Amino acid sequence: MCFVRAIAWSAIALASLSTAPSAMPAAPPCGLAVDLMAEQDWTNCLRECRRILAVLPGNPSALLIKNMAESRLGSRAAHPSPPPDSAAGADQEIVRAVQLQLAFDEWARGRRENACRLVENILAATDDLDLCLRAACTLSLFWENSPSMQKSGSETALLVAALAPLQLRYATAAGPRPDRGAAWLSRLLSLPGLSIIALYHGQIGPALGSRCRLKPSCSEYARQAFLRHGAMGAPLAADRLIREPDVLGAARKTVTIRRTKYVLDPLCDHDYWWRRR
Amino acid sequence: MKIHSRHWPTAAVMFAMFMLAATRANPDAIASAAAAEGDHKAAALEYRRLALEAGEPARQGGYLWAAALHYLRDGDYDRACLLLDKAEDADAGISATALLLRGETALADGKTDEAVFYWKGYRDSTRAPAARRYASRRLAEALVASGKTDEARVALRGDDPENTGGLTAIEQLKRGRDKNPTVGGLLGLIPGLGYAYSGEYGNALRSLILNGLFIFGMASTADDEQWGAFAVITFFELTWYSGSVYGGADAAQRYNQERRDNCREAIRGKSVFEIDAASLPVVSVQFKF
């Protein structure tokens, strides 16, 4: 009788276990890490890899992504990019996802043909729809920037064209956009301003200490303005310095960081109207 | 109830199984705690993890929706949109509530035309009076932000006719006049006048004094033929002067933006939406006014 009762209770307990949502990862363990890598959220990607490696020590896929994240965060300066071929035993789709990140590096270093070839190979080999769309979007952006790279009529070109309507969601998440022709004169003219800010940040600021109650501080705002708009950063920086007392007085948007109240006045609030055009 | 000594092993096993079931019954405890602490990014990541672990598409969709909500609260609008795409991929049934978040995201990101599209879609997809009322307020806000005050009034009158504060604010916005940024920029050629055009007299005075001092410095160094000092002062004066012109145009934009923001605030009132975190991954939204 007791045995029967115990069986019954165990059955109920098991039933409650099976109806409860599973806490064990049913999905591939690196799923979130891969997504975070694709989004280039390196800090969280690294954290996620460490979490996986704590549970599954030596997991080759997690190690591969961890190496990539560390190299992007600068903690592996000696090995800026992990060689994906060394990732023996890693999931091939994850190796391809890492290769897509390496293609961005190649593009940034000016090795455009290599970058295109890498992405074309990924596109040809992958079975993952997400990665396929991401690669197609990246390739179309590369081709848009360097039309000579496009082999019109090729199988890859046809595939990219066919996937074009589905690429929209990755347009912002496909990695760094190709440089649309730097306005070198504007950047050259911004150098004196950037030098003054660098001098202030390096020598004067540390001596004075952090006293600015604006976020970003005026020097940081000016630096962002010069970096984003070249020489057009100068009027933005001057405008900010003129407005500073008013912004502090009005204190419309505030944020508290470590018990100190700061007034928010980001650059995007003052350049959105002409950037939009 | 007295348990006989020979039943202890069975009781212990059953207790352990029940405890295990109890701890596994609330898998989103970490995400809820992170959300309660205001760490929306961590909450979003936890919900994403739960979505990957959830087997059923409906559960995946719900968790991805929650992740998108926390990315929205964290100000990461691109990721919020991406997660909503994934939520809809996983569960097409979540589309109506996804529209709500898409509307919020577009409005927060300043994409007013997109926001109008989403809020119209959400309003038309729901029959619940509170949801329609909320959607009409947000739609009116989006229309005001994109300069369509007449349409905003119509939207508000349709589903939220008792929002007299909002309707009055729209009337006031329509009666008032915007400042012309081009005129502001042109007036800025005379230092300070551009700011004064938009009513920023403190900034106008500061711009006038700074430009005056540096022009005086230029003239003085030129008189003394100190060309090195002249070059340095000219560099800074050009910066101040360009700032005066830019500031004139930007001040006009700020003036217009503030008028629209005040109107939007009046339309919105105290309306908010809240989710029942305990019911996740089933998305349950409540509206408060």
Interface residues (C-beta under 8 A of the other chain):
Chain A: C2 A6 W9 S10 A13 L14 S16 L17 A20 P21 S22 A23 M24 P25 A26 A27 G31 L32 D35 E39 N44 E48 R169 T172 A173 P192 G193 A234 P235 L236 A237 A238 D239 L241 I242 R243 P245 D246 H270 Y272 W273
Chain B: R6 H7 T10 V13 M14 M17 F18 L20 A21 T23 R24 A25 P27 K41 L45 R48 R49 L52 E53 A54 G55 R59 D78 R79 C81 L82 D85 G110 P181 Y195 E200 G202 N203 R206 S207 L210 F235 L238 T239 W240 S242 G243 S244 V245 Y246 G247 D250 Q253
